[in-house]
Amino acid sequence: MTKKKPIVALIYDFDGTLSPGNMQEFGFIQAIGKTPEEFWQNSDNISSGQEMNHILAYMKLMIDEAKNAGISLKRDSFVSFGKSIELFPGVKEWFSLINEYGRTKGVVIEHYINSSGLTEMIEGSEIAKEFKKIFASSFWYDENGVAVWPAVAVDYTGKTQFLFKITKGILDISDKTRVNESQKDETKLVPFNYMIYFGDGETDIPSMKVVKMFGGNSIAVYQPSRREQFRTAQKLLRQERVNFICKADYSKDSEIWKVVTTIIDKAKMEHDFTRLQLKMRNRSL
């Protein structure tokens, strides 16, 4: 039986999507005495020089640089750095406003993070409480609570697994059994056509494509001041990897607001139409 209220899942990348930079650039890189350019160049050198996954490379570099700078990388340290993360216009108010819009339409709105960034830093941000689940990279901690090794490294293809977890209502990041079990579409918590994926760059392309391919909507977010990012968004739209491109402004009545509220309206109508069909079908039994 179709649920009384549809659930629409809003799934966000973080860096460049909700925040104007990489989260490591808001406190951590300054604390180790590097510039963002130096840190990311070193990370790229490690990755290419060792044929290493680029997410594992930056996480390894964070541990090494913190040790060299005499910084204890405990979970609380990451959370503290996360408090300095800047957000795009309207992001802080976005969640309550869009939740209320959904409520007035009879739609349940759920928010998720799907990021190659760090769970611990996102947990320190002003908006951490808004998410049902944060799917992101994270560290493993020793007996003293110090980060010593990556526990989860989420790269561009790894992000797609979390879409399938969301559709089935699986919140355990380590689950590898239930996510692969067959499940009928009508029993899934959030069908793909009720998903909206927000991303800004290359690490989001597989997820954007998967959501769009299965009937959902993908939005490429860009900063108008960054021409290269705008051109990337245009390219994604031209290649039909996303449904929409929007300026990184989450204020009420902004372009992204109008796109998302229209998608919510469409989801509600589709849900009501399906319920009506089932009701008519049951009359013939």
LUMRO-638808 format. One record per residue: residue in three letters; y, x, z of N, C-alpha, C in turn. Coordinates in steps of 0.001 Angstrom, whole numbers, plus 500000, padded with zeros to 6 digits. Layout:
% LUMRO-638808
{r ALA; {Y; X; Z}; {Y; X; Z}; {Y; X; Z}};
...
//
This chain:
% LUMRO-638808
{r MET; {498800; 500843; 500000}; {500000; 500000; 500000}; {501243; 500874; 500000}};
{r THR; {502221; 500519; 499193}; {503459; 501278; 499142}; {504208; 501180; 500458}};
{r LYS; {504785; 502291; 500912}; {505537; 502300; 502161}; {506716; 501341; 502077}};
{r LYS; {507107; 500777; 503249}; {508239; 499860; 503286}; {509532; 500575; 502906}};
{r LYS; {509667; 501839; 503346}; {510849; 502622; 503012}; {510425; 503909; 502306}};
{r PRO; {511021; 504206; 501156}; {510692; 505465; 500482}; {511303; 506643; 501228}};
{r ILE; {510642; 507784; 501163}; {511163; 509027; 501725}; {511604; 509918; 500570}};
{r VAL; {512855; 510321; 500587}; {513371; 511258; 499583}; {513562; 512607; 500263}};
{r ALA; {512897; 513638; 499745}; {512960; 514982; 500332}; {513988; 515823; 499587}};
{r LEU; {514968; 516328; 500322}; {515959; 517253; 499780}; {515544; 518660; 500198}};
{r ILE; {515214; 519496; 499221}; {514625; 520813; 499475}; {515593; 521880; 498976}};
{r TYR; {516020; 522752; 499890}; {517071; 523706; 499568}; {516588; 525154; 499654}};
{r ASP; {516937; 525944; 498649}; {517000; 527382; 498838}; {518175; 527607; 499795}};
{r PHE; {518341; 528813; 500332}; {519440; 529019; 501282}; {520529; 529922; 500699}};
{r ASP; {520192; 531197; 500487}; {521184; 532158; 499994}; {521676; 531770; 498602}};
{r GLY; {522985; 531612; 498460}; {523556; 531250; 497178}; {523507; 529767; 496886}};
{r THR; {522815; 529016; 497733}; {522678; 527572; 497543}; {523440; 526804; 498616}};
{r LEU; {523210; 527148; 499865}; {523964; 526569; 500972}; {524995; 527553; 501512}};
{r SER; {524755; 528836; 501267}; {525626; 529910; 501759}; {526076; 530783; 500590}};
{r PRO; {527314; 531308; 500621}; {527834; 532068; 499484}; {527279; 533482; 499313}};
{r GLY; {526417; 533936; 500206}; {525865; 535283; 500068}; {524469; 535371; 500648}};
{r ASN; {523891; 536560; 500590}; {522605; 536790; 501243}; {522818; 536844; 502752}};
{r MET; {521951; 536208; 503497}; {522167; 536074; 504945}; {522226; 537419; 505663}};
{r GLN; {521564; 538432; 505123}; {521599; 539757; 505753}; {523008; 540352; 505745}};
{r GLU; {523862; 539832; 504861}; {525219; 540359; 504703}; {526196; 539812; 505743}};
{r PHE; {525723; 538877; 506569}; {526590; 538286; 507591}; {526225; 538859; 508969}};
{r GLY; {526468; 540146; 509140}; {526253; 540755; 510454}; {525247; 541879; 510475}};
{r PHE; {524064; 541671; 509929}; {523016; 542682; 510037}; {523380; 543959; 509290}};
{r ILE; {523743; 543846; 508027}; {524025; 545043; 507226}; {525200; 545822; 507804}};
{r GLN; {526190; 545106; 508311}; {527320; 545777; 508956}; {526874; 546506; 510221}};
{r ALA; {525934; 545899; 510948}; {525456; 546481; 512208}; {524714; 547793; 511985}};
{r ILE; {524087; 547961; 510828}; {523364; 549208; 510558}; {524252; 550221; 509831}};
{r GLY; {525521; 549886; 509639}; {526472; 550830; 509053}; {526349; 551003; 507559}};
{r LYS; {525867; 549980; 506863}; {525732; 550042; 505409}; {526632; 549005; 504750}};
{r THR; {526848; 549160; 503471}; {527492; 548116; 502692}; {526383; 547280; 502052}};
{r PRO; {526668; 546038; 501687}; {525650; 545238; 500996}; {525107; 545928; 499755}};
{r GLU; {526002; 546589; 499009}; {525573; 547270; 497783}; {524574; 548382; 498097}};
{r GLU; {524850; 549154; 499166}; {523944; 550241; 499555}; {522590; 549690; 500000}};
{r PHE; {522624; 548659; 500809}; {521368; 548097; 501338}; {520485; 547568; 500215}};
{r TRP; {521062; 546754; 499332}; {520244; 546136; 498289}; {519801; 547152; 497233}};
{r GLN; {520604; 548188; 497000}; {520185; 549243; 496082}; {518998; 549998; 496658}};
{r ASN; {519055; 550297; 497965}; {517929; 550962; 498628}; {516679; 550091; 498576}};
{r SER; {516866; 548788; 498790}; {515738; 547864; 498736}; {515119; 547842; 497342}};
{r ASP; {515970; 547788; 496322}; {515468; 547789; 494942}; {514746; 549089; 494615}};
{r ASN; {515252; 550206; 495135}; {514610; 551499; 494890}; {513212; 551546; 495510}};
{r ILE; {513087; 551004; 496715}; {511771; 550942; 497375}; {510825; 550078; 496554}};
{r SER; {511325; 548929; 496144}; {510493; 547982; 495398}; {509995; 548577; 494081}};
{r SER; {510909; 549143; 493303}; {510523; 549689; 492000}; {509753; 550993; 492137}};
{r GLY; {510129; 551806; 493106}; {509475; 553102; 493277}; {508040; 553005; 493745}};
{r GLN; {507750; 551965; 494535}; {506400; 551792; 495081}; {505636; 550643; 494419}};
{r GLU; {506246; 550033; 493381}; {505676; 548827; 492771}; {505372; 547806; 493865}};
{r MET; {506373; 547542; 494681}; {506239; 546730; 495890}; {506937; 545391; 495699}};
{r ASN; {506367; 544348; 496253}; {507011; 543039; 496276}; {508418; 543187; 496853}};
{r HIS; {509438; 542623; 496157}; {510812; 542880; 496564}; {511169; 542238; 497902}};
{r ILE; {510450; 541180; 498287}; {510688; 540569; 499601}; {510157; 541487; 500699}};
{r LEU; {508957; 542020; 500500}; {508390; 542968; 501469}; {509263; 544215; 501561}};
{r ALA; {509861; 544618; 500438}; {510709; 545817; 500425}; {511936; 545626; 501313}};
{r TYR; {512627; 544487; 501174}; {513831; 544317; 501985}; {513486; 544131; 503463}};
{r MET; {512335; 543509; 503748}; {511931; 543313; 505142}; {511555; 544646; 505796}};
{r LYS; {510861; 545506; 505036}; {510515; 546842; 505535}; {511789; 547654; 505770}};
{r LEU; {512732; 547549; 504835}; {513980; 548290; 504965}; {514770; 547818; 506189}};
{r MET; {514753; 546529; 506469}; {515456; 546017; 507652}; {514906; 546652; 508923}};
{r ILE; {513585; 546742; 509017}; {512955; 547343; 510195}; {513332; 548813; 510312}};
{r ASP; {513233; 549539; 509204}; {513532; 550977; 509220}; {515000; 551246; 509545}};
{r GLU; {515898; 550521; 508920}; {517329; 550749; 509134}; {517745; 550370; 510557}};
{r ALA; {517150; 549326; 511093}; {517467; 548935; 512469}; {517007; 550013; 513445}};
{r LYS; {515836; 550566; 513179}; {515311; 551630; 514039}; {516215; 552857; 513984}};
{r ASN; {516655; 553209; 512781}; {517543; 554367; 512624}; {518892; 554162; 513307}};
{r ALA; {519340; 552893; 513349}; {520633; 552584; 513955}; {520526; 552283; 515449}};
{r GLY; {519304; 552340; 515980}; {519106; 552068; 517397}; {519247; 550608; 517765}};
{r ILE; {518993; 549718; 516796}; {519087; 548273; 517032}; {517688; 547712; 517273}};
{r SER; {517529; 546958; 518358}; {516254; 546335; 518664}; {516159; 545008; 517926}};
{r LEU; {515242; 544933; 516984}; {515131; 543727; 516175}; {514208; 542703; 516827}};
{r LYS; {514696; 542078; 517882}; {513961; 540985; 518509}; {514374; 539677; 517842}};
{r ARG; {513588; 538631; 518074}; {513892; 537342; 517461}; {515321; 536896; 517803}};
{r ASP; {515720; 537106; 519059}; {517070; 536717; 519476}; {518145; 537452; 518692}};
{r SER; {517841; 538694; 518279}; {518800; 539462; 517488}; {519020; 538807; 516128}};
{r PHE; {517934; 538400; 515495}; {518038; 537721; 514204}; {518809; 536409; 514339}};
{r VAL; {518465; 535658; 515378}; {519147; 534380; 515615}; {520643; 534604; 515809}};
{r SER; {520986; 535672; 516530}; {522389; 536002; 516766}; {523104; 536324; 515448}};
{r PHE; {522453; 537106; 514592}; {523033; 537402; 513277}; {523216; 536104; 512471}};
{r GLY; {522258; 535197; 512620}; {522303; 533939; 511877}; {523507; 533082; 512213}};
{r LYS; {524050; 533259; 513401}; {525224; 532473; 513806}; {526454; 532827; 512982}};
{r SER; {526425; 533990; 512322}; {527573; 534437; 511530}; {527501; 533999; 510068}};
{r ILE; {526413; 533348; 509688}; {526241; 532965; 508285}; {527314; 531960; 507866}};
{r GLU; {527976; 532257; 506768}; {528971; 531344; 506212}; {528292; 530290; 505341}};
{r LEU; {528920; 529139; 505231}; {528367; 528027; 504461}; {529379; 527546; 503427}};
{r PHE; {528878; 526947; 502370}; {529748; 526402; 501345}; {530521; 525190; 501872}};
{r PRO; {531625; 524828; 501218}; {532403; 523659; 501644}; {531545; 522403; 501729}};
{r GLY; {531708; 521680; 502837}; {531026; 520396; 502997}; {529618; 520462; 503525}};
{r VAL; {529016; 521665; 503615}; {527609; 521759; 504017}; {527389; 521226; 505429}};
{r LYS; {528260; 521586; 506368}; {528058; 521169; 507762}; {528058; 519648; 507909}};
{r GLU; {528868; 518966; 507113}; {528956; 517507; 507213}; {527961; 516789; 506298}};
{r TRP; {527425; 517514; 505341}; {526575; 516945; 504296}; {525403; 516145; 504847}};
{r PHE; {524710; 516702; 505805}; {523445; 516122; 506261}; {523640; 514751; 506906}};
{r SER; {524594; 514634; 507804}; {524816; 513341; 508453}; {525319; 512305; 507449}};
{r LEU; {526156; 512735; 506510}; {526693; 511810; 505525}; {525608; 511308; 504569}};
{r ILE; {524778; 512216; 504073}; {523745; 511800; 503120}; {522633; 511032; 503833}};
{r ASN; {522367; 511366; 505105}; {521399; 510596; 505885}; {521875; 509153; 506058}};
{r GLU; {523157; 509008; 506340}; {523728; 507673; 506517}; {523716; 506901; 505207}};
{r TYR; {524001; 507586; 504110}; {523936; 506922; 502810}; {522520; 506399; 502558}};
{r GLY; {521534; 507244; 502825}; {520151; 506812; 502646}; {519819; 505615; 503518}};
{r ARG; {520290; 505637; 504765}; {520010; 504533; 505687}; {520560; 503215; 505155}};
{r THR; {521776; 503259; 504612}; {522376; 502022; 504095}; {521620; 501489; 502879}};
{r LYS; {520889; 502372; 502207}; {520130; 501967; 501021}; {518660; 501661; 501332}};
{r GLY; {518276; 501830; 502597}; {516878; 501617; 502953}; {515979; 502762; 502551}};
{r VAL; {516535; 503976; 502547}; {515796; 505180; 502155}; {515834; 506187; 503298}};
{r VAL; {514696; 506789; 503611}; {514623; 507842; 504619}; {514868; 509178; 503939}};
{r ILE; {515821; 509947; 504445}; {516142; 511261; 503876}; {515577; 512354; 504780}};
{r GLU; {514832; 513272; 504187}; {514317; 514429; 504924}; {514835; 515704; 504257}};
{r HIS; {515146; 516704; 505082}; {515694; 517964; 504573}; {514732; 519119; 504884}};
{r TYR; {514534; 519988; 503916}; {513658; 521142; 504065}; {514345; 522386; 503499}};
{r ILE; {514012; 523547; 504081}; {514417; 524827; 503511}; {513204; 525458; 502836}};
{r ASN; {513418; 526020; 501651}; {512375; 526755; 500929}; {513030; 528036; 500431}};
{r SER; {512916; 529114; 501211}; {513760; 530290; 500994}; {512995; 531597; 501091}};
{r SER; {513474; 532593; 500351}; {512960; 533956; 500489}; {513676; 534701; 501607}};
{r GLY; {514689; 534053; 502188}; {515393; 534635; 503328}; {514573; 534550; 504598}};
{r LEU; {515208; 534769; 505731}; {514494; 534885; 507002}; {514598; 533627; 507853}};
{r THR; {513450; 533114; 508257}; {513399; 531945; 509132}; {514244; 532154; 510375}};
{r GLU; {514103; 533342; 510982}; {514784; 533604; 512255}; {516303; 533526; 512123}};
{r MET; {516833; 534004; 511010}; {518282; 533951; 510816}; {518741; 532536; 510497}};
{r ILE; {517965; 531813; 509716}; {518309; 530422; 509421}; {518305; 529604; 510712}};
{r GLU; {517379; 529919; 511618}; {517323; 529214; 512896}; {518573; 529438; 513743}};
{r GLY; {519292; 530523; 513465}; {520520; 530788; 514197}; {521751; 530163; 513565}};
{r SER; {521602; 529610; 512364}; {522742; 529035; 511660}; {523153; 527698; 512267}};
{r GLU; {524346; 527261; 511933}; {524887; 526010; 512462}; {524092; 524789; 512035}};
{r ILE; {523342; 524883; 510949}; {522686; 523707; 510382}; {521175; 523693; 510609}};
{r ALA; {520666; 524613; 511418}; {519215; 524746; 511590}; {518566; 523444; 512042}};
{r LYS; {519250; 522692; 512881}; {518678; 521468; 513456}; {518518; 520353; 512425}};
{r GLU; {519117; 520524; 511248}; {519095; 519461; 510251}; {517786; 519404; 509465}};
{r PHE; {516963; 520437; 509570}; {515790; 520533; 508711}; {514508; 520112; 509420}};
{r LYS; {513715; 519328; 508719}; {512416; 518936; 509261}; {511513; 520156; 509372}};
{r LYS; {511626; 521067; 508395}; {510849; 522299; 508423}; {511582; 523369; 507636}};
{r ILE; {511554; 524595; 508165}; {512096; 525749; 507459}; {510918; 526577; 506937}};
{r PHE; {510712; 526541; 505636}; {509705; 527371; 504987}; {510423; 528613; 504469}};
{r ALA; {510195; 529753; 505089}; {510898; 530984; 504707}; {510121; 532191; 505198}};
{r SER; {510603; 533378; 504858}; {509970; 534617; 505312}; {510199; 534787; 506813}};
{r SER; {509339; 535563; 507448}; {509489; 535802; 508886}; {508744; 537072; 509269}};
{r PHE; {509042; 537568; 510478}; {508424; 538803; 510969}; {507328; 538531; 511989}};
{r TRP; {506461; 539540; 512125}; {505474; 539567; 513213}; {506040; 540474; 514296}};
{r TYR; {505883; 540072; 515564}; {506490; 540780; 516692}; {505419; 541385; 517589}};
{r ASP; {505713; 542594; 518108}; {504749; 543264; 518986}; {504831; 542703; 520399}};
{r GLU; {504116; 543347; 521321}; {504045; 542851; 522700}; {505392; 542873; 523412}};
{r ASN; {506333; 543630; 522863}; {507680; 543683; 523443}; {508645; 542738; 522738}};
{r GLY; {508101; 541966; 521805}; {508938; 541012; 521087}; {509795; 541618; 520012}};
{r VAL; {509442; 542825; 519542}; {510216; 543519; 518515}; {509534; 543354; 517151}};
{r ALA; {510318; 543075; 516129}; {509778; 542905; 514779}; {509196; 544227; 514273}};
{r VAL; {507945; 544202; 513860}; {507291; 545427; 513396}; {506665; 545292; 512002}};
{r TRP; {506515; 544066; 511518}; {505822; 543881; 510251}; {506112; 542472; 509716}};
{r PRO; {506166; 542306; 508390}; {506348; 540950; 507853}; {505156; 540053; 508183}};
{r ALA; {505445; 538866; 508655}; {504392; 537873; 508897}; {504241; 536962; 507683}};
{r VAL; {505369; 536570; 507105}; {505383; 535731; 505907}; {506435; 536296; 504957}};
{r ALA; {506052; 536531; 503718}; {506990; 537003; 502692}; {506965; 535998; 501551}};
{r VAL; {508047; 535269; 501372}; {508106; 534181; 500388}; {508830; 534657; 499135}};
{r ASP; {508078; 534885; 498055}; {508722; 535260; 496803}; {508844; 534033; 495904}};
{r TYR; {509276; 534248; 494659}; {509597; 533117; 493793}; {508395; 532227; 493486}};
{r THR; {507210; 532809; 493324}; {506034; 531970; 493084}; {505504; 531382; 494386}};
{r GLY; {505674; 532132; 495484}; {505224; 531639; 496781}; {505941; 530376; 497211}};
{r LYS; {507159; 530201; 496726}; {507928; 529008; 497095}; {507246; 527712; 496645}};
{r THR; {506533; 527771; 495532}; {505950; 526537; 494993}; {504894; 525939; 495912}};
{r GLN; {504198; 526787; 496688}; {503158; 526258; 497573}; {503728; 525273; 498581}};
{r PHE; {504981; 525517; 499005}; {505570; 524660; 500030}; {505942; 523291; 499478}};
{r LEU; {506160; 523187; 498182}; {506392; 521883; 497579}; {505163; 520999; 497731}};
{r PHE; {503985; 521608; 497541}; {502747; 520846; 497664}; {502456; 520503; 499130}};
{r LYS; {502920; 521333; 500045}; {502782; 520999; 501463}; {503696; 519843; 501843}};
{r ILE; {504909; 519864; 501327}; {505861; 518797; 501620}; {505340; 517459; 501102}};
{r THR; {504822; 517449; 499874}; {504353; 516188; 499313}; {503212; 515592; 500129}};
{r LYS; {502429; 516456; 500790}; {501300; 515981; 501595}; {501623; 515881; 503088}};
{r GLY; {502853; 516239; 503462}; {503239; 516148; 504867}; {502653; 517234; 505738}};
{r ILE; {502383; 518400; 505154}; {501816; 519527; 505897}; {502937; 520481; 506292}};
{r LEU; {503140; 520672; 507586}; {504238; 521508; 508061}; {503779; 522879; 508547}};
{r ASP; {502474; 523099; 508615}; {501935; 524383; 509061}; {502045; 525391; 507920}};
{r ILE; {502871; 526413; 508117}; {503112; 527385; 507046}; {501867; 528201; 506713}};
{r SER; {500925; 528303; 507663}; {499723; 529111; 507439}; {498550; 528297; 506890}};
{r ASP; {498722; 526983; 506759}; {497629; 526139; 506260}; {497240; 526524; 504841}};
{r LYS; {495961; 526707; 504622}; {495464; 527014; 503276}; {494273; 526141; 502906}};
{r THR; {494014; 525125; 503734}; {492882; 524240; 503487}; {493338; 522865; 503027}};
{r ARG; {494121; 522175; 503875}; {494533; 520815; 503541}; {495415; 520762; 502306}};
{r VAL; {496219; 521822; 502113}; {497130; 521824; 500961}; {496372; 521817; 499636}};
{r ASN; {495124; 522291; 499640}; {494320; 522349; 498414}; {493365; 521175; 498267}};
{r GLU; {493367; 520280; 499231}; {492494; 519111; 499148}; {493082; 518075; 498201}};
{r SER; {492199; 517399; 497473}; {492647; 516356; 496548}; {493180; 515154; 497326}};
{r GLN; {494260; 514585; 496837}; {494870; 513443; 497501}; {495499; 512532; 496458}};
{r LYS; {495254; 511232; 496575}; {495821; 510284; 495623}; {497338; 510225; 495784}};
{r ASP; {498016; 510053; 494664}; {499475; 510050; 494671}; {500045; 508998; 495609}};
{r GLU; {499420; 507835; 495654}; {499970; 506751; 496457}; {499857; 506994; 497959}};
{r THR; {499043; 507971; 498348}; {498903; 508274; 499774}; {499744; 509479; 500200}};
{r LYS; {500422; 510108; 499258}; {501226; 511286; 499590}; {502499; 510867; 500322}};
{r LEU; {502899; 511683; 501290}; {504080; 511362; 502088}; {505332; 511299; 501229}};
{r VAL; {505510; 512326; 500375}; {506687; 512377; 499489}; {506205; 512692; 498071}};
{r PRO; {506094; 511696; 497212}; {505732; 511977; 495821}; {506760; 512910; 495178}};
{r PHE; {506336; 513693; 494216}; {507244; 514646; 493575}; {508466; 513955; 492957}};
{r ASN; {508292; 512728; 492468}; {509431; 512060; 491848}; {510478; 511615; 492873}};
{r TYR; {510182; 511810; 494168}; {511156; 511541; 495224}; {511661; 512849; 495843}};
{r MET; {511520; 513939; 495118}; {512015; 515236; 495582}; {513273; 515635; 494817}};
{r ILE; {514193; 516282; 495530}; {515372; 516888; 494907}; {515405; 518350; 495351}};
{r TYR; {515349; 519263; 494397}; {515339; 520691; 494718}; {516685; 521316; 494372}};
{r PHE; {517261; 522043; 495334}; {518541; 522721; 495149}; {518309; 524232; 495125}};
{r GLY; {518743; 524899; 494079}; {518590; 526348; 494002}; {519722; 526961; 493210}};
{r ASP; {519755; 528308; 493165}; {520857; 528957; 492464}; {520437; 530053; 491507}};
{r GLY; {519198; 530523; 491591}; {518879; 531687; 490769}; {517422; 531830; 490400}};
{r GLU; {517062; 533055; 490038}; {515743; 533333; 489478}; {514599; 533023; 490441}};
{r THR; {514807; 533269; 491745}; {513703; 533022; 492679}; {513396; 531529; 492819}};
{r ASP; {514279; 530678; 492293}; {514070; 529230; 492391}; {513453; 528622; 491140}};
{r ILE; {513393; 529388; 490051}; {512992; 528816; 488774}; {511610; 528156; 488819}};
{r PRO; {510555; 528796; 489356}; {509255; 528110; 489380}; {509294; 526790; 490143}};
{r SER; {509992; 526771; 491292}; {510070; 525537; 492080}; {510873; 524466; 491352}};
{r MET; {511990; 524876; 490748}; {512779; 523920; 489968}; {511935; 523293; 488865}};
{r LYS; {511181; 524138; 488186}; {510363; 523673; 487068}; {509263; 522732; 487537}};
{r VAL; {508598; 523071; 488641}; {507514; 522234; 489161}; {508037; 520855; 489552}};
{r VAL; {509137; 520822; 490301}; {509701; 519535; 490730}; {510084; 518691; 489513}};
{r LYS; {510766; 519288; 488556}; {511182; 518552; 487359}; {509978; 518095; 486542}};
{r MET; {508972; 518958; 486409}; {507792; 518653; 485603}; {507032; 517439; 486142}};
{r PHE; {507033; 517281; 487474}; {506312; 516171; 488096}; {507203; 514960; 488361}};
{r GLY; {508365; 514919; 487711}; {509189; 513717; 487774}; {510309; 513720; 488776}};
{r GLY; {510468; 514818; 489542}; {511568; 514915; 490487}; {512813; 515465; 489816}};
{r ASN; {513794; 515825; 490625}; {515055; 516324; 490080}; {515399; 517679; 490684}};
{r SER; {515810; 518611; 489835}; {516235; 519937; 490270}; {517698; 520139; 489932}};
{r ILE; {518425; 520741; 490884}; {519856; 520973; 490716}; {520137; 522466; 490845}};
{r ALA; {520761; 523052; 489835}; {521188; 524449; 489914}; {522617; 524469; 490450}};
{r VAL; {522809; 525134; 491570}; {524112; 525216; 492229}; {524791; 526519; 491811}};
{r TYR; {526096; 526465; 491577}; {526816; 527667; 491172}; {528188; 527715; 491839}};
{r GLN; {528708; 528940; 491964}; {530063; 529160; 492452}; {530981; 529357; 491246}};
{r PRO; {531995; 528520; 491068}; {532867; 528627; 489892}; {533505; 529999; 489737}};
{r SER; {533731; 530685; 490857}; {534377; 531996; 490793}; {533445; 533085; 490264}};
{r ARG; {532155; 532778; 490190}; {531176; 533762; 489713}; {530673; 533333; 488341}};
{r ARG; {531282; 533887; 487300}; {530960; 533468; 485942}; {529494; 533680; 485588}};
{r GLU; {528911; 534781; 486093}; {527514; 535060; 485781}; {526600; 533981; 486355}};
{r GLN; {526940; 533510; 487552}; {526137; 532458; 488175}; {526269; 531146; 487401}};
{r PHE; {527473; 530869; 486923}; {527684; 529659; 486120}; {526895; 529737; 484820}};
{r ARG; {526899; 530905; 484194}; {526139; 531075; 482950}; {524640; 530922; 483195}};
{r THR; {524180; 531411; 484358}; {522762; 531232; 484707}; {522424; 529760; 484846}};
{r ALA; {523298; 529009; 485511}; {523082; 527569; 485671}; {523044; 526868; 484316}};
{r GLN; {523971; 527231; 483442}; {523993; 526649; 482096}; {522702; 526955; 481342}};
{r LYS; {522221; 528175; 481495}; {520987; 528586; 480826}; {519795; 527772; 481335}};
{r LEU; {519740; 527548; 482648}; {518647; 526765; 483228}; {518662; 525329; 482713}};
{r LEU; {519868; 524781; 482561}; {519989; 523420; 482034}; {519593; 523387; 480567}};
{r ARG; {520039; 524374; 479823}; {519728; 524449; 478392}; {518226; 524596; 478161}};
{r GLN; {517569; 525346; 479043}; {516126; 525561; 478910}; {515298; 524437; 479536}};
{r GLU; {515990; 523427; 480033}; {515360; 522241; 480630}; {514516; 522577; 481850}};
{r ARG; {514988; 523558; 482601}; {514313; 523884; 483866}; {514911; 523107; 485030}};
{r VAL; {516112; 522605; 484843}; {516764; 521768; 485853}; {517295; 520506; 485188}};
{r ASN; {517558; 519498; 486020}; {518121; 518245; 485523}; {519646; 518251; 485537}};
{r PHE; {520215; 518988; 486518}; {521659; 518985; 486706}; {522146; 520368; 487126}};
{r ILE; {523427; 520652; 486853}; {524085; 521825; 487433}; {525345; 521321; 488141}};
{r CYS; {525592; 521833; 489346}; {526713; 521349; 490155}; {527408; 522503; 490871}};
{r LYS; {528703; 522363; 491016}; {529493; 523311; 491789}; {529048; 523279; 493246}};
{r ALA; {529099; 524433; 493905}; {528636; 524546; 495300}; {529658; 523957; 496265}};
{r ASP; {529820; 522659; 496177}; {530713; 521913; 497064}; {529978; 520647; 497475}};
{r TYR; {529650; 520557; 498773}; {528839; 519458; 499281}; {529680; 518371; 499950}};
{r SER; {530964; 518400; 499713}; {531859; 517412; 500300}; {531550; 516016; 499748}};
{r LYS; {531897; 515003; 500547}; {531701; 513637; 500087}; {532543; 513393; 498845}};
{r ASP; {531949; 512701; 497872}; {532575; 512378; 496585}; {532686; 513578; 495648}};
{r SER; {532073; 514720; 496021}; {531999; 515858; 495105}; {530982; 515551; 494010}};
{r GLU; {530887; 516436; 493039}; {529927; 516240; 491940}; {528499; 516183; 492463}};
{r ILE; {528158; 517073; 493375}; {526791; 517104; 493880}; {526493; 515854; 494712}};
{r TRP; {527496; 515341; 495406}; {527337; 514094; 496166}; {526997; 512945; 495212}};
{r LYS; {527741; 512849; 494119}; {527528; 511761; 493172}; {526156; 511850; 492511}};
{r VAL; {525725; 513071; 492191}; {524403; 513249; 491588}; {523297; 512843; 492559}};
{r VAL; {523375; 513329; 493789}; {522313; 513072; 494760}; {522264; 511601; 495162}};
{r THR; {523410; 510981; 495376}; {523399; 509562; 495752}; {522869; 508694; 494617}};
{r THR; {523138; 509088; 493386}; {522591; 508347; 492246}; {521077; 508484; 492181}};
{r ILE; {520573; 509684; 492471}; {519115; 509891; 492496}; {518482; 509057; 493610}};
{r ILE; {519142; 508993; 494762}; {518641; 508171; 495869}; {518591; 506698; 495459}};
{r ASP; {519640; 506228; 494796}; {519657; 504846; 494305}; {518486; 504593; 493359}};
{r LYS; {518248; 505541; 492477}; {517153; 505408; 491506}; {515800; 505368; 492223}};
{r ALA; {515617; 506223; 493232}; {514357; 506240; 493979}; {514114; 504904; 494668}};
{r LYS; {515173; 504343; 495230}; {515047; 503041; 495898}; {514650; 501958; 494909}};
{r MET; {515267; 501937; 493731}; {514936; 500931; 492726}; {513496; 501087; 492233}};
{r GLU; {513076; 502328; 492013}; {511695; 502570; 491574}; {510707; 502122; 492637}};
{r HIS; {511041; 502384; 493894}; {510175; 501981; 495007}; {510062; 500460; 495063}};
{r ASP; {511182; 499773; 494966}; {511175; 498308; 495006}; {510434; 497731; 493812}};
{r PHE; {510579; 498357; 492642}; {509888; 497887; 491447}; {508375; 498006; 491616}};
{r THR; {507927; 499139; 492177}; {506492; 499347; 492405}; {505948; 498332; 493393}};
{r ARG; {506685; 498063; 494449}; {506256; 497056; 495441}; {506162; 495673; 494803}};
{r LEU; {507107; 495351; 493928}; {507083; 494055; 493249}; {505869; 493938; 492342}};
{r GLN; {505554; 495023; 491625}; {504378; 495027; 490764}; {503104; 494792; 491564}};
{r LEU; {502991; 495465; 492703}; {501807; 495307; 493545}; {501700; 493887; 494075}};
{r LYS; {502841; 493318; 494436}; {502847; 491946; 494942}; {502353; 490974; 493866}};
{r MET; {502812; 491152; 492629}; {502383; 490291; 491531}; {500890; 490482; 491236}};
{r ARG; {500455; 491742; 491303}; {499063; 492066; 491029}; {498145; 491404; 492065}};
{r ASN; {498577; 491411; 493305}; {497764; 490821; 494374}; {497639; 489308; 494213}};
{r ARG; {498595; 488685; 493565}; {498541; 487230; 493347}; {497429; 486848; 492367}};
{r SER; {497073; 487823; 491522}; {496063; 487512; 490505}; {494645; 487724; 490997}};
{r LEU; {494511; 488260; 492219}; {493165; 488534; 492746}; {492530; 487264; 493310}};
//
